[in-house]
Amino acid sequence: MTTTRTARELAETYFTAWEAGDFDTLRGLLAEHVDFVGALGSASGAEAALAGLKGLGRVLEKIDVKARVAEGDEVSTWFDLHTSVAPPAPTANWMHVGDGKITRIRVTFDPRALLAGLETRN
């Protein structure tokens, strides 16, 4: 029996897997041609998007979800992004789901403190 997860369930799994560093699970959620655009860059395709998530995952400590709203194939998640190099960054994430996979991701936050922290770390 095949169960199709809702867009909300996919978003919940996405954030749980990313926070845990479970990139195999995360990869399974992304459509092959996922399109990612965020404050730190953009990526086309699942492997490129996963590489970006892994990169930020090296300093990711916690994702503190404040709210999640889902309507049909669209999900918006508002959270504080906690890293080891900067104060928590209030972050908005929007996802679109198609055929049971995440096909588009848009992320926005003020990256200045994170970029400064990454620079200091290097």
N, C-alpha and C positions, 0 to 999 in steps of 0.2 A: 504494500500500500504506500503510495507516494503522498506526502503532505506538503502542500505549498505554504510557505511561511508568508505572513502579511508583511507589508513594508515596515510596519512598526517593529515586528519581531526581528526582521533583518537588521534594522538599525540598532536594536538592543544587543543583538549578537555581535555586530560590528564593533561597537564600543567596548563590550566586555572582552572580546578577543584581543582588540588592540591594547587595552589596558594590561591584559595578562601576557602580552607578547606572544600570543598564539597566532602566528602568521599563516599557518596551514589553514586554520578555520577562516581567517580573514580572507585569504586568497579564494576560498570556495564561495564566498559571498559576492565577489566582484565579477561582473560580466567581462568577457574577453576585451571588449572595446570600451571599457569604462572611461569616462571623461572626467578628470579631476582638475579643479581650479581653486587655488587657495592663496592665502596671504604670502606664503613662502615660495610659491611656484605653481606650475601646472604639470599634468601628466596625461598622456594618452595611452590607454591600454592597461590591462591588469598588472603586468609585471612592473611597469613604470610607476603606477600608483602604489603598488605594494612596496617598492623601493623607497618611495617618499615616506610612507608610513613607518617603515623600519628605521629610516634615518631619524625621524622625530622620536621614534620609540626608544632610541638610545638614551634620551634624557627624560622621557615620560615617566612620571611618578603616579599620577592619579587623574582620572576623569570624573569630575563631580557634576553629574547631570542635575540641572535645576528644573528643566521642563522638556517634554517631548510632545510634539503635536503631529498626528498622522491623519492624512485625508487621502483615501484611495492609494495611489502609488507614490505619494509625496510624503516625506517626513522631515520635520525640522526639529533639531535638538539644540538646546541652549545649555552650555556647560562651562565650568571653570577648568581650564587646562593647567594642571599642575606639573611643573618640570623641576629638574634638579638645578637649573641654571637661571631661573627667573621667577618673579612672583606669579601667582595664578593669573591666567589670562582669560577674561570672559570671552567666550567663543560661540559663534553661531554656525551650525552645520545644516545644510539642506541636501537631501538625497532624493533621487528618483529611482524607482524600481520598475524593471520590465522583465517579464518572463522569469520571475523568481530570483533575479540577480540585481545588484546595485549597478545602475548604468551611468548615473551622473552624480557628482558630488561637488558642492560649492561650500567653501569654508571662509569665514571672515573673522578676524580679530586684529588687535593692534600688535604687530610683531616686534616693535622696537626693543622692549626689554628682553625678549627671547633672543633676538639677534645679538644684542649686546652681551648677553650671558654666554651664548655660543662662541662669540669672538674671544671673550675672556678665557673660556675653557680651552680653546685651541692655543 
